[in-house]
């Protein structure tokens, strides 16, 4: 057979962009070659002259910049490193800030890290596009919520635009981290690593609370406690201090211990080794017991409520028998006479009619209902709480204490905003439960169950307190939402490999 005569014409090589060249030089080639040597020589000479002429301060700043630049590049181009760094920072930022060793707004640092992670996603999308990951129902509702919050800048009822600027970061922009997690968590191994880091940080926080309870506070923690009479008024109850561990306050501490403990409950249903299950049991015990030191009534209710959902999802004779025994033990703990102030405060969480603060909140919520009903867009982001007092101190909403995540959403974004946010929570739980029943792999199934319990606890806990505003809860909530989607995606990939012939 005669071969057709062809003239091979090579395709013109696509010109590399600046970012690609930088990536190749710094990350792939690690500055090898003559150019890298020249850069190091010039940097050494410049550094020596700088220190000789201007002293150590500029030199130290330059060293920090030299360390910071590789860190920035690592966060952008090594997404797994960036995700883990962000999780560590989200957990420890409040603890570091309380030390007063850094005179810099650490919240801005977290915003910067989030921007770098999002930039990394866009660069990866430029190299290998895959927008299908962002088309799920959770993604759509999150984008709607973000857009709605940006529209709030033109809310005619809002008293201050600056309040919107300060608030939109923590209620809308932080949601973009969901897409970072969704895009970068691509393997079961990395997913397991994230869960190990989460549990490890939670155990550290629980042990630190034990230290605060039995040994005492550090000097910088005592300085913070006595820095404002309002702090002492809120945290010194029944003759003892409420513990807050490494978090902002006892509420943030207790909620993080609850969700971490519930995550361990879900993971215990997985096909893990006996050793790992023992470690999960220890972590569960530490989280739930240390939570008691917080004195947060709203958190005490969450474990039994979440376990009710667990019993429904895992409905069988063994689970129902365990639930019945647990309910009887719980009832005994609630009604047993005690002189222990910690246990007594725990008992009052299940008797809300005897709780003066709960009754005050009910009155406040009843008082604000007409405003919510008549303002579909609400009073504007940041119109209540700290930012309301700072930017619009004479407004009606500035001195209104929301004392609830859902009430704050309703007051600041109106009943329309509340509808969107509740839809988001409903979609997360619905997708999670649907995925749980369709996932085949037992490991991914247990992880999905753990995330459902965590999301449900945040949902219930957001009514008595503001559960998902502060670090690390605002990060963990969207990590949970992403993992719910990721577990199903990974399971589909596994099932496809098993049915595809080699």
Secondary structure, DSSP 8 states (H G I E B T S, - for coil): -----------------HHHHHHIIIIISTT-SHHHHHHHHHHHHHHHHHHHHH-HHHHHHHHHHHHHHHHHHHHHH-HHHHHHHHHHHHHHHHHHHHHT---S-HHHHHHHHHHHHHHHHHHHHHHS--GGGG-SHHHHHHHHHHHHHHHGGG-TT-S-HHHHHHHHHHHTGGGGHHHHHHHH--SHHHHHHHHHHHHHHHHHHHHHHHHHHHT---HHHHHHHTS-HHHHHHHEETTEE---TTSSSHHHHHHHHHHHHHHHHHHTTSS--HHHHHHHHHHHHHHHHHHGGG--HHHHHHHHHHHHHHHHHT-SHHHHHHHHHHHHHHHHHHHS----HHHHHHHHTT-GGG-HHHHHHHHHHHHHHHHHHH-TTTT-TT-SHHHHHHH-TTSTTTT----SHHHHHHHHHHHHHHHHHHHHHHHHHHHHHHHHHH---HHHHHHHHHHHHHHHHHHHHHHHS--SSSTTHHHHHHHHHHHHHHHHHHHHHHHHHHHS--
